[in-house]
Amino acid sequence: MNEAKKKRLIERGWKIGSVEEFLQLSPDEAAYVELRLKLSDSLRVQRQKKNLTQVEFAKLVKSSQSRVAKMEAGDSSISLDLLIRSLLALGASNRDLANMIGQDEHGTAG
């Protein structure tokens, strides 16, 4: 958000803060959410690189398209185990997983 907009909002009584502050997440909880989102985003990117639709990928991992959509959206009903197993099914190595986890929000190593 640019500074001018931020200033206008504050002047009108709005409070500006982070998602962590709004949801009252501990640093551990925030890190867990960030990890889940990195893996979910990576799953979508890897699936697309393999030119697989969600339906095709669902068949590969013996799941459903709606479950794949939830995986890619970072839905809390999806376990980290399922995300990691799905990435491995797409050919990700342990090093690839480490790189995915270590990326910052711009996709570069952190």
PEGI-V240859 format. One record per run of one state. SS is the DSSP state (hx for helix, st for strand, lp for the rest). FROM is the first residue (numbers start at 1). LEN is the number of residues. If there is no record, write none. Layout:
ss=SS from=FROM len=LEN
ss=SS from=FROM len=LEN
//
This chain:
ss=lp from=1 len=2
ss=hx from=3 len=9
ss=lp from=12 len=7
ss=hx from=19 len=5
ss=lp from=24 len=3
ss=hx from=27 len=23
ss=lp from=50 len=4
ss=hx from=54 len=7
ss=lp from=61 len=4
ss=hx from=65 len=9
ss=lp from=74 len=6
ss=hx from=80 len=10
ss=lp from=90 len=4
ss=hx from=94 len=9
ss=st from=103 len=1
ss=lp from=104 len=5
ss=st from=109 len=1
ss=lp from=110 len=1
//
